[in-house]
Amino acid sequence: MHAIVQAVTPVATGIVQLSLKPETSLDSDGFGPGAHIDLHLPNGLVRQYSLLAPACSGLLEIAVNLDPKSRGGSASVHRDLKPGDRIEVGTPRNHFPLCETAPHSVLIAGGIGITPIFAMVRRLAELGAGWTLYHCARTPDRTPYMAELRELAQRSDGVLVHIHDGIAGVMPLDLAAVVAGAPAGSHFYCCGPAPLMAAFAAATGELPPERVHVEYFANDGAAATGEAFDLICARSGRTLRVPADRSILETLEAEGLAPLCSCREGVCGTCETTVLAGEPDHRDLVLTPDERAANASMMICVSRARSASLTLDI
């Protein structure tokens, strides 16, 4: 679908909020806090951005940090987009949903990782549910939505902690202490850069997986290479050899097939494909442990085969 850029608004140093008006109406009941969209940028790249809130206002709102190491995504948003532009966007998808029945929610955001967390806090405030948010950023000027979050905490059963660890003398967040001190039965959510995600995984490693929820910026550990194997494409009736140095997705594209894809890093879920036979080697950051064990689907941009062949619904 397409949307019109309504506004590009600075919300912190190096961060802009993009307000998009879809040309077709959206059913906001079909997605909730934690959802994201694909943004098809003017330079040809496709990037995923979390929504700040459900589209009850008729708008899709995202926040984009200008990454100094940008490969063209955030730079294009900041440089190329302006009000009135028409841009292609994907239908919202959610691999980071909020458990609205949890007795308490502990949310940890690093930098621009606040975007899906902000949507969750808004919803928890609406529900009157208990929540604690630890918002980590280098400095106050690089911390978006501080006033809005304070207002939400004041009018709801919420606790807000801002941690600016770029300021001398400020200690990083002690995640082990956060987990140990949380109310019984709490659900834990985290979105942020790789070091924060690694520390969060270590701190929550002993918790039941259904109470731990994560969303990654990128899959730093993903490598789509490995042993060669046969790929049987059930719908197209073709059998292909996936070489050691090429992913399933790249192999299909080289043969003229065009499966849906976006991030190519195993973080967005766009290329999820049904597995009909064989054992996948899951390397994505989308599927839960139970979903991986079921082997019902896989992300063909990074995952491979443990078995000599795989049969996919392609």
N, C-alpha and C positions, 0 to 999 in steps of 0.2 A: 504494500500500500504506500501511498505518498502522504506527506504532511507539509504544511507551510510553517516556516520559522516565524513565530510570533514575536519573540524577544531573545536577545543575547545579553545577559545581565551579569556583571562581575559580582561575585559573592565573597571572594577572599583573594588575596594575592595569588595570581596565577590560576584562578579557578573562575569559570563562567557557568552560569545556569542557562540552559537552552530550553525554551518553551516551544513545543511543537503542536500544531493543530492538525490532527488527521483529517484527510478529505472524506473518509468514511467513518461512520460512528463506531465506537468501540464498546463492547460489553465489559465494563470494569469488574463484573462479577467473575469473569473468566481468569482473572489474575489478581494477585494480592501483593502485599509487601514482600520485597525480595526479588520481584520480577525484573527482567531486563529486556532491552530491545536491541536489534541490529540497526546500526546507522550506516547507510551507504553514502560515503563521503564524496565530495566533488573530485577528489584526486583518484577515485576508483577503489579506494580501500573500504573494507567493511569492518566496523568495530562494534563491540558490545558495551552498552552503558546501562547501569541500573537506574530504575525509575525512582524518583523521589516520593511518589505517592500514587495510589490508584487514579485512574483517569476520570474520576467523578466530575471534575471540572471540564471535561472534554479535551484536556491538554495532556500531552506526554512531556514530563519535565525530567531533565537529566542535569547532572553537574559534571564538568570535564576539567580535569587538572592538566595544565600545560607541562607535560613531562619533558625535561631537558634531554632525555634519551629517546624521545619520540621517534618512531619509525614512520611517522607521517599521519597518524590518526589524530591525536590531540592537537597537533600543530595545524592540521587542516580545519578542525572545528574552530580554533581560535582565530585563524587567519582568513578562512574562506567563507564562513557562514554569516549571514546577516538577515535581519528581518525582511520577510517577503520571499525569501528563497524557497523553492520547492525541492524536497529531498525525499528519497525512498527510505522507508523504515520497515522493519520486520514486526510481525505480530508479537506482542509481549509473551515471554516464556518465563517460567519460574522453576529454577533448580535450587532455590534457597528460601523455601517457604517458612512462614512464621507459624509456630504451634500456639494457637490462640487459647488453648486450654491449660497451658503450663501454669503451675502455681506461682512461678516467678521467672522472669527472663533476665539474663545477664548478657549484655551486648557490648562488644569490644570492637571499636573502629579505629583503623590507622589511616590518617590522611584522608584521601578521597574515598576510602572505604566507608565513609560515613553515609554515602548515598543510599544503599539499600537499608542500612541500619536506621537512618532517619525515617524512612517509610514505615519501618517496624515500630519505632517509638510513637509515631503518629497514631498507628492503629492500636497499640497497647493503651495509649492515653484515652482513645475513644471507648475502649472496652472497660476502662477503670481497673486494668490489671497492674500488678506490681512489676516494676522493671528497674534495672540499674544499668546505666550507660557509662562506659569508660571511653572517652574520645581522645585519642592520642594524636598529636600533631607537633611539628617542630616549634612553632611560635604562634601566638594568638592571631597575627595577621594572616596566617595560612590556615586558619580554622574556620570553615564555613558554618553558617547556621547556628552560631553560638547563642544569639539572642532568642531565636525560635526554640531551641532546645531548652534553654532556661525557662522560657514561658511554659512549655509543655511539662517540665518537671514541677513547676509551681502549682499547676492546676490539675495534676494527676498524682497517682501513687508511684512517683518515679524519683530516682536519685541520679543526678548528673555529676560526673567527675571529668574535668578537663585536665589533661596532662600534657604540658608543653616541654618535652624532653630536649629541645634544642636550646633551652635557657640554662645557663650555668647553675649548677646545684640541684637541678630537678632530676630525680631518679626515675629510670624507666619503670613502667608498670610491672608489679610483681604478680604475674598471672597465677602462679601456684597459690599464693595467698588469696587471690580473688576467688578461685575455685573452692578452696577450703572454707572460705568464710561465707559462701553463698547460702541462701535458704535451702532447706531440704527440697529435693525434686526439681531444682532450677534447671531450665534449659539454657544452653550457652551458644552464643552466636559470635562469629568473628569474620571480618573482612578487612584486608589491609595488605601491606607489602610482605614479601616472603619471610623476613626474619620474625615478624609478628605472628605470621601463620604457623611457623615452625614452633615458636614458643607456646602458642595456644595448643597445638597438637600435643606437645609434651605435657602440658598442664592438665589436659582433659583426657589423657590416654587411658585412664582407668575407669572413666565414666561409661555408662551404657551408650552405645552409638546413637540411639534414637534421641538422646538429649544433647547432642553436639551437632552444630550446624555451621558450615563454612562456605565461603565463596572466595575464590582466588582471582587475583588480577591476571596471572599468567601461570603456565605450567613449566616452571624452570627445570624440572627433572625429566620432562618428556623427551624421548628420542624415538622416532618412529622406525628405527632401523633394527635389524636382528637377523635371525635365520630366515631363509627363503621358504615359501610355502605356496600351495595351490589355493586359488580363490575360485570357488564355484558360484557363479551368479545365477541364482535359480530362475528369476523372472526373464532375464535376457538370454538364458541358455548358453552362456559362455563360460569357459574355464580359462583363467589367467594365472600366470606365474608372478607372484609378488617377490621381487628380488630383495636381497638383503639390505640394499641401500635406498629402498624406496618404500613409501607408505602405501597402504591399501588405496587411500584417496588418490595419491599421485599415480598409481598404477591404473586406476580406472580412468582418470583424466587423460593419461597418455593413450588410452584405447578409444578415446572419443566419447566416453560416458561422462555425464555431468551431475553427479550426486550433489545434493545440497550441502554446503559447507560455509564456514565463516572464519572462526578464529584460527584454525589449523594447529591448535595447541592443546585440544582436549579440555577446554574450560567452558565452552558455551552450549554444547549439546545439540547444535544444529545438524551435525552429520550422524546422529544416532541411527543405527541400522539394525534391523532384526536379524538375529543369528538363528539359522535353521539347523545347522549341524557343525560339529567341531568345537574346540575349546579356545576361546579368545584369551589373549594376554592383555589384560586391561591396564592401560597407562594414562587414563584420563583422570580428571578431578571433578567429574560430574556425578557418576554413579555412586550409590551408597555401597557399603560392604555387602549387604544382602543382595542388592541388584547385581553386583559383580559375581557373587556366588551363583546366582540364578542363571547367568550366561544367556539371558534372553535377548540382549542387545549389546552393542558396542559402539564406541566412537572411532570411526574408520580413519580419522586424520592422524591419530597417534597409536592406537592399539593394534596389536598384531595377532598371531596365532601361536598357541602352545602345541597344537596338533599339526599333523602334516598337511592338513587342508582345512579350509573353512567354507561353509556354505552360507551365503547371505541372501537376504531378500532384495536383490538388486536386478 
